[in-house]
Every structure is written in structure tokens, then in C-alpha cells.
Amino acid sequence: MSRTTPSLLANLITIFIGMLLIGLKTATGLNIESIIELLKGAFLALVIFHSIMFFIQYFFNLLTVLTIWFIPVVFPILLGLSIIIGLIIAIPQFIRSIYYTIKDRRQVRYDIAS
């Protein structure tokens, strides 16, 4: 596996997350700030994933170890952990942004009614 493969995978994940967020914005009508918060969580997950990958590449000679245990064991674990960490960061921010969006809409209705 060449050194660019993790970056290619991370870029594909980034494109997928970007498409997902565009769909979220279209479906939910959230404001741009909440979408940016979600992007921050996804970006942080990719940064964590990249740092773990480069740490392993630096301290272990990945080219000799890859075919034995890295691809079937460690790579899916690292990918899963980075996605989970990103979701742990992004989901509370997403819920908070939905809460404030609903709260703002209620305030607008209250202002119009009074």
C-alpha cells in the first residue's frame, strides 16, 4: 500500500460527508452555522485519522507489516474510531443547532403575535 492510499480514502470519506451534509441542509433547512459545526466535527475526525495513520507509518515499517495484520485488523479499527470520535463531537453540536433553530423560530412567532 502506498503512502497516498490513506489520504485517498480520507478524501473519499470527506466527499461522502460533504454530500451528506448538503443533503442535511436541504432536508432540514438548517442555518449555515450548524452545517459548519457538523463540518468541524467531520474535519476533526479526519485529522485524528490522518495523525494516527502517519504515527503508525513513522514508527513501523508499514510496507512489510501491512499485508499481515494492518489491512484486516488495524485499519478498520482506526477508521471506525475516527468516525465515532467525529460523531461524538458533531452530534451534540447538531442537536444544539436544531434546538436553537427551533427556539429562534418560536421567538419570531412570538414577536409576530405580539
N, C-alpha and C positions, 0 to 999 in steps of 0.2 A: 504494500500500500504506500503510495507516495505521500509526501507531506501535504499536498494540496487537497487530498481527499476529505479530511475532516472539515476544511474550510468550505469545500463544495457542498458537503452535507449540511453544514450550518447555514450556508446561503440558501439552500433549498428550503430548510426549515423556516428561515426568515421570510422567504417569499410566501410560504404557506401561511405563516402567522399574519403577514400583511394582508393577504387575501381574506383571511378570516376576520380581521379587524375591519376591513372595508365592508364586509358583509354585515358585521355587527353594527356599524354606524348606519348602514342603510336600513337594517331591520328594526333597530331600536330608536333611531333618531337622537342618539346621544350627542352632546356637545363635543367639540374638538378636544377640550381639556381632558375629558375622561378617556377618549381614544388615545391621547398622548400618554396618559398614565398606564394604559394597557401596553403600549409600545415600550415604555420604560421597563416594565416587568419582563417582557419578551426579550428585550435587548440585554438585560442583566442576566437572564438565563443563558443567552448565547455567549456572553463574556465569561461566565463561570465555566461553561462547557469548553470554550477555547483555552482558558487558562489551565484547566485540568489536562486537556489534550497535550498542550505544549510542555507541561510539567512532566508528564509520562514520557514524551518524546525526548526530553532532555536527559532524564536520569536513567532511562532504559533504552537499549538499542531496539527500537520498535520493529525494525525490519526483520530481525531474527525471531522476535517473540510473537509477532502479530499472528502468524498462521497457527500457532499452538493454542494460545489462550485468550489473546486480546479481542479478536473479532467476535468469537462466540460468547465470551463471558463479560469482559470489562466494558467494551464499547456500548452494548445495550444498557448496562447499569449506569454508566456515566451519562448517556443520553437521557435515560429516564429520570435520573436525579436532577439534571439541569432543567428539564421540563417541569418537574414537580416543584423545584425551587422557584422557577419563574411564575408558576401558577399560584404558589403560596404568596408571592409578592403581588401579583396582578389582581387576583380575585377580590381581596378586601378593598383595593382601590376602585375596582369596577363596581362593587356593591355600594361603596361610599358615593361614587359619582352618580349612580342611579338614584340613591336616596336624595342627594342634593338637587338633582334634576326634578324629581317629583315635588320636593319641598318648594323649589322655585316656582314651579307651575301652580302649586296651591296658593302661593303668595300672590301671584299675578291674578288668579281668580278672585282672591280676597280683595285685592286693590280695585279690581273692576267692579265688584259687587258693592263696595263702599264708596 
